């Protein structure tokens, strides 16, 4: 029997945004600053009315008694008698002895002193006079002064932990301060406070609670999503509307399709981001590919937020359908992605249950053969109908799948066409709905095994030639070019020798690949012999067919990729780079190291006919201005000069000392004033550099600068630096 699972990701685009961006550590610009003083005053005012916990009486961790009394007693001891940290509890007090008490020398058992009955409140006794307790108590029908059973009951009572709220620590002094009644004491009703429950002392598994009266007001539950309201917006025609909304935004009434202006009017502090449907779709396809490699081989992308998985014959490998769904949803939740999953006999039924099923069930399992009854109470939108059909069905009063399934097919086809009936029959299992799985790329691997081990370079080179020819054919069959190859040589002693070569551009030319591999044969240690050679394509990029006619007809620029590959595989790819111009006035920021064969820049987006930028017909300005030449080499960090002699304030230096050597300047040009980039850092708002090109007696030309304009102290400290030199 066919089983299909629908994985619904309701907030896929929002989850991708939150995973890509780190949580904001500082409040956004324009947000009101929250002071700790105001928070402390508010907490103190609230605690004075609602909290009945005794303050600074010795029960709360980190209280004054722990900071003063215990710490003072420890510091009063000699240094060699102070308890080590491993013997201190969480409240900086000495922990109990880890071993049980030994019996005394007299041979009798250790009998603890009977507890004082005064610790037990009188309200917890039911004596013969008819006193009735307000809650079930272990002291009923016991006399605290004359019954021996009362002593054991008192001991058990004093040993029980006191619970105030779920998850809070012990509260041993609560019953000793019965005169101070607060929101948590029995029958206490202070003004302005409504207790939600009260607890008494407990045994192992019994908790006596005094719940509030029926109809008492309760505090509203906080929203599950504590993030600020976040939406993504996209332009549809001339209207900007919401594409996706976070759970907080949905709770505020912001839905996809709503105009962005209306959403901003409803929620002024709305966080709006640009929608990226193509990126979200690509991420969803990558997730489908990951699921196809790990969970089931057939995974289909149904829509922008739903994946369909064929579980036929694979669910038992993961512990059953229910366990598979729980594990998959938990795995996505750990990565910050919310998901809902439903399993049914048909893809339509699984999609309907995942999208329109109960919200409190993240994993829904429809028994085999029960999908028709499971989707009957769902709305007709669960059948994946177009908006026009849903609107017409709503006008006719048909809002449930069960009511639609009970209608005759003929009138439905005449009024709605075949699309509605086809979706209904597919969901009910009367028509097939094949799944189109995402293609899982198979790794390109070629191998050759030998009847007898080989150990000579000639034999290895001959085998590599055959392997490279097979590899080129395999890459051409899948339309890819290799970017990273790995050669694995399996030796007789089961050791594996591995060599890797990288390529600047995707290629499948056998001669070029063989030359790169043959240069590294000397690095292989055959030992007692090699049993097999294997070529793995670790990275590949799409590479279509290449046209050679234009290259033969006219001269073209030489291809530097073979040269770059040869150099990079010999000295390392990280040691080979080229300089690229960057739009910046600061010299050290105007150049960047990029790969030697950086891909071509994408074409600029086409401008509309009425765009004002079309009026600018000038050619784009190069980041490096030819009027202001720059040195061929810049120091990684400017080096300070000593003993500089120059005219004040704008004169070029006449003499300076660099690295212990004095230089006399015979020619100079400048200054060229460069101001700091104020939009990057506030410290650069007033920063100024005056650059000079100078030449010494030996013909060396240097590029010097003075920090500051020599008139205002805030522009710089007037020191001189060497930044580079000209060729």
N, C-alpha and C positions, 0 to 999 in steps of 0.2 A: 504494500500500500504506500502511495506517495504521501510524503509529509513535507510541508513547506513552512518555513519560519520567516516572519517579517520583522526586521529590526528597524524601529522607528526612532529617529534622533530629532526630537522636537525643537531643540535649540542648537542645531549644528553650527550655524554661522556665528552665533553668540559665543558658544563654547570655544570655537576656534580663535575668536578674538581674545578671549580671556586667557587662553593657553599661550598665545603668542606674546601678550603684553604682561609685564610683571605688575603685581599689585601696587597700587599707588601708595607710596610711603608718606607723602605729604598731601594735604588737602588741595583740591584744584584751585586755580586762580579765581578769585572772587568769592570763595567760600568764607563763611564767618569763622574767625578763630575761636577755638574753644579753650578756655583757660582752666587750669586745674583747680584754681581757687573756687570758681563757680561750681565745678563738679563736686568738690569737697563740701561746700556749703549745702548744695542740694542733697547730697547723700546724708549729711548730718541731720538735716531737717526731716528727711524721710525716715531715717533710722529712729529719730526721737519719737515718732508716732507709731511705727509699725514693728520695730524690732524689740523683742522682749528678752534678748540674750543679755546676760549680765556683762557689763563692760569691765575689763581689767580685773577679773576675779579669778583668773587662773584656769580657764578652760579652752580658750582660743589659741591656736598656734601663733607664735610670734607676739603674744600679748606682753604687757609690761612686766608681769611676773617672770616670764621667760627671759626677758632682756635684762632685767635688773637683779632679781633675787637669785636665780640659778647662776647667772653669769658672775655675780658677785661672790657667791659661795664657791664657785670653781676657782676664781682668781685668788680667793683667800687661802687655798691649799698651796703647799709647796709645789714647786714645778715638777718634781719627780712623782708626786702623788696625784697629779691632775689626770682625769680619765682621758684616754685618746678619743679621737673623733669617731672611730668605729664603734665605741661603746656609748656614744651619744645618740639619742633619738632624733626625730625630725624637729622637735621643739627645743633642741639644745639642752636636754636634760639627760641624766644618766639612765641608760636603758636597763631593763630588768636582767637578772642573772640568767644566762642561757641554759644552765643546768638545773635539774630538779633539786629540791631541798633534801638533804640527807637526814635519816632518822637520828634522834638524839642518842647520847650514850646510855641513857637509862633504858632504852629498848622500846619505849612506847611510841605510838604513832604521833605524828605532828598534828595537833588539834588547834586550829586557828581560834582566836578569841571570838566569841559570839558578837555579832553586830548589834549596835544599839538600835532598839526598835523605834527610836525617835526619828531616825532617818526616813522611815516610811511615813508618808502623809496619812493623817487620820482618815481622810476621805476615801482611802483604798481599803478600809476594813468594813466588814459587815458583822456587827456584833449582835448578841441576842436582843439588844434594845431596839433593833429594827432599823438601824442605819443602812441606807441603800446607797451603793456605790454608783457613780455616774458612768462607769465603764467596767467591762469584765476585768477582774483582778484575781491573782492567785491567793489573796489574803482573806477571801470571803469565808465566813463561818469559823475564823480562827481568833483566839484570844491572844493578843500580843504579850500579855504578862503571865499567863498560866498555861498555855498550850505549848508542848515541846515541838509540835510541827511548825509552829510559828517561827521558831529559830531558823529552821532550814529554809522556810519560805523567805524570811528576811535576808538570809545569805544569798539565795538565788536572785532575789530582787536587786540587792546591791551589786551583784556581779553582772547584771544585764546592762548592755549599752543603752544609752539614751539617744533617741533619734528625733531630730527636730524637723528636718526636711530630707527628702531622698538625696543621698549622697553627701550629707554634711557630717561633720565629725562628732565626737562625743560631747555631751552636754551634762556633766554630772552634777552641776550646781543648780539645775533648773528647779528641782523639787525643794531645795533648801530656801528658795526665794519665792515662796508661794504668795507672799504679800504683794509682790510686784506682778501684777497680771498684765499680760500683753495679748497680742493677736493670736498666739499659739497656745495659750493656757485654756484648760477646759472651761466652757461657759463664760469666757471673757469676751466682752463686746466693747472694746474701747471706741470712742467716737472716730469716725472716718476710716476704720480699719475693718476689713472683712476677711477672716481666716479661711483659707481654702481647705486645710485639713489640719488636724492635731494628732500627734502621736504620743504614746506612752512608752514605758519601758517594754522591751520585747524579750521573748525567749528565742530559741533557735529559729523558728519559722513562724512566729505569731507576732503580729503587730496590731495593737489596739489603736484604732483611729477614731477620732471624733470629727465627722465630716460636717460641712456647713449645711444649713437648712436648705430645703428645696426652694429654688427660685432666687437664691442669693446671687447678687451680681458677681461676675468673675472678670478678671483682667483679660483683655483680648490677647489671643496668642500672637506672638510676633511672626512676621513673614519669614518663610523658610529661606528666601533669598535675601541676604543682607547686602548685596552689591547695589550700587546706585542704578537707577533705571537706564538701560542701555538699549539703543535701537540702531539699526542700519537703514540707510536711506538710499534710494535710487531714483533716477529720473525716468518717468514713463510719459513720453510725449512732452508736453509742456508742464507736467505736474510732477512734483517731487513727493514721493510717498514712502511709507515705511515698508521695508522688505522683510525684516525680522525684528523680533522684540524679545527681550529677556523676560524671565518669569516675573520680576518686579514690575516691569513695564506692562506686562499683560494683566497683572493684578490691578494696575491703575487704569485699565480700560484702553490701553494702546494696542491696537491689533494691526497685523500686516495689511497693507492696502489703504490705511488711513493717511490723509494728507499730513505732511510734516508740519505745516503751519498750524493745523488744528492740534497736533500733538504738543507742539511747543506752547500753545496757549493753555492747554490743560496741565502740563507739567513744565514749569519754567526752567528747572534745573536738569532737563533731560540731556543725557549724553548721547550724541549722534555721531555715527561713523559712516563712512562710505561703504556701500555694499560691494562685494566682490563675488558675483555669482560664478564666474569662471574659476576663481581660486577655490571656492567652496566645493564646486563640482569636482575639481581635480583632487582635492583632499578626500572627498567621498570615494572617488575611484581608487585612490591609494589604500583607503581602509578596506574597500571590497577586495583588492588584491591581497592584502594581508590576511583577511579572513579566508580567502580561497587557498592560501598556502598553509594555513594552520588548522582550520576548523572543518571546512567542507569544500570540495573542488568546484562546486557550482554556486556562484554568487552573482546576482544580477542587481544592477542599479535601477530601481523602479522609478524613483523621482529624486528631487533635490534633497530629500531627508529620509529616504527609506531604502533599505537593502532587502532583497529576497534571497533566502538561503535554502537550498535543497538538502533536507536532512535525511533523505531516504537512504538507509543503510549505513549512516555514519553516526547517528545519535548514540548508539551503544558504546562507541569508542570514547565518548566523553561522560559516561555515567548516566545516560538517559537524557531525554529532552528537557525535563525540568532542571536537572543539574547543569546541563549545557547552557540553558538560558540564564540561570543565576550566575554562573561563572562569567559569561560574556558581559552581562550588564555590570557586574562588580568590577571587571577589568576596565571597562570604559569609564566607570565612575571614578576609579583611581587615577585616570588620566584627565579628569575634569570634563567628561562628556556624559550628559544625561541620556538615557536610552530606555525604551520600552520594547518588549519582545512578545510575540504571540506565535503559537504553533497550531496549524490546522491541516486539513487534507488538501486544501486548494490555496493557491496564492492569493486569490481574491478574498477568501475568508480570513486568512492570516493578516492581510493588509487592513481589513476592516476592524478586526479585533485589536490590532496594535494601535490604530489611530483613534478609534471611537469606543474602545473597551473601558472598563473601570479604571479610573486614574490611580486608585490605591493599589493596583496590582501591576507591578512592573513586568512580571512574567506571567503570561496567560497560556494555559495548556488546554486546548480543545480536544476532547477524546475523539478517537477515530469514529467517523460516521455521524458525529453530532454537530457538524459545522453549520448545517441548515438551521437547526434550532438555536445555535449560538449567535448567529447574525440576524435572526428574525427581529429582535427588539431594537436593533441599531438603526440610526437614521439612514435615509437613502443616500446621503453624501458618502457613506462608507463603501458604496459601489464604484467609486472613482468616476462619477458622471461629470459632464461638462456643466458649467453654471446655468446655461439656458435650460437644460433638461431639469436641473434641480429646482429652478424657479417655477417652471411649468408644473412639476409635481406638487410643489407647495401650494400653488393656486388650486389644484384639484383636490387638495386635502390628503395627499398620500405622503406621509412623512416617515414611514417605517419600512424596512426591507420585507418584513413578513406580509404586510398589506400589499406591497408591490408584487411579491411572488405569487400571491393568491389570484391575481388578475389574469385574464386570458391573454395569450401572446399576440393574437391577431390585432386587436385594437391598439396594443402598445406599439407594434411595429408600424402601423399606419400613422400614428400620431407622432411618435418619437424617433422612428427609424430603427435600424438594426443595432446601433451602438448600445442602447440601453439594455435591450434583450440579451445581447452578447455578454455584457458585463455581468448581468444577473445570472446567466447560465454558467459563466466561468466561476463565479463565486460559489454557486451551488454544486459545481462539479459535473454539470451536464455537457459542457464544452471544454476542450483542453486549453490550457494556457501555458505554452512552453516558456521556459526561462532561457534568456540569452545571457550566458555567463560572461564575466569579464575575462579577457584572454590573459592567461598566466604565462609570461615569457619563460621559455626554457633556457637554462644556461647553455652557452655554446662551449662544448668540450670535445676535444679530439685526443685520442690516445693510441699508443702503439706498444704492444708487448713483444718481447723477444723470446725465441726458443732457447737461446743461450745468452748469458749476460754479456754486455758490451762494456768496454772500459777505455777505448781509445778515442781521441778527439775526432778522428775521421769518421768513425762509426756514429758518434753522437751527431756530427754535422749532417751526415747523410740521412739519419732518422729525422732530424729537425726539418730538413728540406721537404720530406714527405708530409710531415705534420703541418707545416705552414701552408702547403698547397691544399690540404684538406680543410684547414681552418679558413682560408680565403673563400673556398666554395661554400662552406657552411655560413659564413657571414653574408655572402652575397644572397643566399637563399632567404635569409630573414631581413635583408635590407638594412644592415647595421655595419658600423665600422668600429674597430677595436680602439679603445683608449688606454686600457691597462691589461697587460697579459702576464700570466704567471706560468712558469715552467716548473713542473714537479718531476723529479727523477727518483724513482723508487729503487733503492739499492737491495742487494741480496740480504743484508743484515736488517732489513725492514726499516732502515733510516730513510728519510725523505729529504732530498736537497731541493730547495725552492729558490727560484730567481724571478724577479719582477722587472718588467720594462714598462715605461709610460710613454705615451705619445701625445704630442701637442694638439693634434687634430685627429678626428676619426679616420681610420684608413684600413684597407684590407688588401694592400698591395703586397704580394708574396715576397718580392725581392727586398723591399725595405724592411719588412718584419724579419726576414731571414738574416739580413746584415746585422740588425740590432741584437738578435739572439746569438749569432755566431761570435760576436765580439766578447761574449761573456761565458763562452764554453770553458775557458780556463778556470773559472770560479767553481766549477762542478768537481767535487771529489768523488770519483766513482768507487773507491774502496775496492771490494772484491768483485765488483761488477754491478751493472744497472739492469734491472729486470724490465722496467717500463718507463716510458716518457709520456707525459700528459701536458697538454696546453689548455689552460683555463682562461676564458675571457672574463675578467673580474669587472670590467666596466666597458660599456659600449654605448654609442650614440647613433641615432638614425643617419644613414648615408645612402642616398639614392644613386641611380646610375649616373656616370660621369660622361659628358660629351667631349670627345677629343678633336672634333673637326675645327672648332675655333682656334684651338691651340696650334694646330698644324698649319692653318691658313695665315695666321698673323702672329707676330711676336707678342709674348705676354710677360708679365712680371715673374721673376724666378720664385719658385716655391721654397720658402725657408723652413718648412716643416721637417724635412729629413735632416737638415743641419741642426735644428734645435733639438730634435730627438737624439741625435748622436751625442751632442754636448751634454744634454740634461741627464742621459743615462750614464754618462761617464763621471761627471762631477756632482750630480745631484740637482734635482729640479729646483730646490730652494735657493741655489746659488746662481740661477740664471733668471734675469729679469730685465725689464727695460723701463725707462722713465716716461711718464705721461704727464701732460700739463693739467693743472687743476686751477679752477677759477678762484684765485686768492691773491691779495696784494702782499701778504707776508711771505717772504722768500721761502722759508722752510715749509710752508704749507702749499706752495705753488707747484710742487712736484710730488709725484707718488710712484711707487714701484708697482708695476703690473706684470702679468705673465708675458713672456716674449711674443706669443702669438695670441694676444687678447682677441676675442671675437669682435666682429664689426659692430659698431653702435647701431641701435635700432633707428629706423627712420623717424623723423619728427612727425607727430600726428598732423593730419590734414586739417587746415583751417577752413572754417565756413566762409561763405561768400561775403557775409557782412561783418567779418571779424576785423577789428581795427588794426591788428598786427599785420594784415596784408599791405598796409600803407608803407611799412618799413621795408624798402627794397635793398637795403645795404647788406653786404655780406656779413656773416657772423664774425665777431671780433675774436681773435685768438687769445687765449689766456696769457700768453707771453707776448708783451708788447715789443715790437722790434725797435722802438725808439729808446727803450730802456734795457740795454743788454744785461744779461745775467751771466755770472761765471760758469765755466764748464763743470766745476766741481764745488759743492758746498760741504762744509764740515758738518758732521752729525750734530754737533753742538758748538755754537760760537765760542771762541777762546779769547780770554781777556788779554789785552796788551798792557805793557808796562812802559814807563818813561816816555810817554807820548808828549811831543812838543808840537803845538799847533797855535795858530792865530785865533783870537777870541772875537766873536762867538761862532762865525761861520767859516773859518779858515780850515784848509785841509791840513792833515798832520805832516810835519816836516821830518820827523824822526820818531821811531818807536822800537820797542824791543818785544820779540815774540820767541818763546821757547829758548830764552837765554841768549839770543842773537840779536844784534842791533842792525836796523835797516835805515838807510838814508833815502828819503823820497826826492826824486828829481822831477817828476811830473805828477799832476793830480787833476782830477775832474770831479765836480760835485758842488754842493751836496744834492742828493736825491732824498727828499723827505718822504718817509713811509709812516703813516699813522696806524694805530692798532685797530683791530676789527672789534668795534664796540658792541656789536650784537652777539659776540661769542662770550666775552667775560667782562664784568664791570671794571676789572683792573686795567683793561686795554682802552678805556674811553679816553684817557689823557696821555697814553703812551705814544712816544715819538721816537723815530730813529732817523738819523742823518747819515746816509751812505756816501762814501767816496771811493773812486777808482784811482789807485796810486800805482806808481812804477818806481822801483828802486834803481840803484846804480847798476845792478847786474842784469836788468831787463825783466825781472819778475814783476808781474802785475797782481796786486792784491785788491780785495774788496773789503773795506773797513767801514765800520759805522760807530757813531757816538750815540749812546742812549740818552735821550733828552734833547731839548732845543737850546740848552745852555742859558736859558733865561728864567724858566719857571721850574721850580723844584719838583712839582707834581708830574712833570713829563718824563723824568728820568734822573739817574744819579750821575750823569756826565762821564761815565766810564767808556773806554774804547774797547772794541772787540774786532777780531778777525773772523769773517764769515765764510770766505772762500777765496779762490784765486782763478784768474783767467788763463787760458791756454797760451 
